[in-house]
């Protein structure tokens, strides 16, 4: 499984390539898809880590923490 730092690094590279790309519509569309996919993947990993931390807490503590 890839770690978040590597995904963020790949995402930055993809965004910079997208910004400087002056290719065809198809190439631009592929780059946009790639950046969205990488962003979703990194967000999913961070959310999974957060949920794992919440699961370690007792149920009462989880409810109290979410209302803040």
N, C-alpha and C positions, 0 to 999 in steps of 0.2 A: 504494500500500500504506500502510495506517495505521501510525503509529509506536506504540511501546509506551506512551509517556506519555499519548497521547490515549486509548488503549484503557483504561488504568488510570483515567483521569479519568471516562470514560463508565461504567466498572464501579462506581466510587464513587457516581456519581449514581444508577445503577440500584439499587444496594443500599440507598441512603437512601430512594428511592421505595418500594422493597419493604417496608422497615421501617415506613414511615408509611401504607402502603396498607391500607385497611380495606374494600376493595371485595369483589366477588364472588369465588368460588373460581376462576373462569376468569381473571380479571384477575391474581390472585395467581400462578396457575400460569404465565401468560405472562411475568410479571416474573421468576419463578424461572428459567424457560428462558432468558430474555435474559441474566441474570447468569451463568449457567453457560456460555452460548455466548461471552460476552465474555471470561470467565476462560480458557476453552480457547484462544481466539484469541490472547490475549496470551501465554499459556504457550507456544504453538506458535512464535510469533515469537522469543521469547527462546531457546527450544531450538534453533531453526534458526540463530540467531546463534552460539550456543555451538558447534554442530557445524561451522559455517564456520571458526571459530577453530581447532578441533581439526584440520580438514583441512589447514590451512596448515602445521601441524607435521609433522615426519617421522614415519613409522609407529612407530619405536622410542620416540620421545618421547611419542607418544600413549598407548602401552601403559604406559609408566612413570608418566604423569600420572594415569591412571585407577586405578591400584592404591593411590594414596595415600589 
